[in-house]
Amino acid sequence: MVKKDKNVLIAFDDSDNALRAVKFVADSFDPGTKVTLFNVITNTASICDMDSPELIPYFKAQQSHFCLVEDKKKELVSKAMQEAKNILKKAGYSDKNIKIKTQVKKKGIARDISKEAGKDYDLMVIGRRGISGVKDFLFGSICQKVLNVAKDASILIVN
């Protein structure tokens, strides 16, 4: 068990990997631990508001569909964060020890997560994507990128 006054950041999205990380924290850490569920979202509002003659006709025709997909993604993440919060609460965590934090992407998802983890957290927990080593090598993953750029954070990877 981790001491009660520790501060843990969970890199979070709407994936099963992120929920596994939450369940790991819920089962392994003392409920007195402060937990922040941290999500980085892409800023698509500017794309949705674009109205320029330079835009290709196909994009203009599909623009509203793209924006609807992005809105749905935000809704899914919000729902997943509530599910994660409920998992922590069932494990004995109080509302005051669970924080939900969402940030619009600034430099890149992995770099933004790493920057946040370097603030006032004792540990960052991140779920590892279940793909083959070859795919991971070719396409990379947020988890791998976080490991490469995080300099001031202790990281726990949950399989």
Buried (B, 14 or more C-beta within 10 A) or exposed (E): EBEEEBBBBBBBBBBEBBBBBBBBBBEBBBBBBBBBBBBBBEEBEEBBEEEEEEEEEEEEEEBEEEBEEBEEBBEEBBEBBEEBBEBBBEBEBEEEBBBBEBBEEEEBBBBBBBBBBBEEBBBBBBBBBEEEEEEBEEEEBBBBBBBEBBEEBEBBBBE
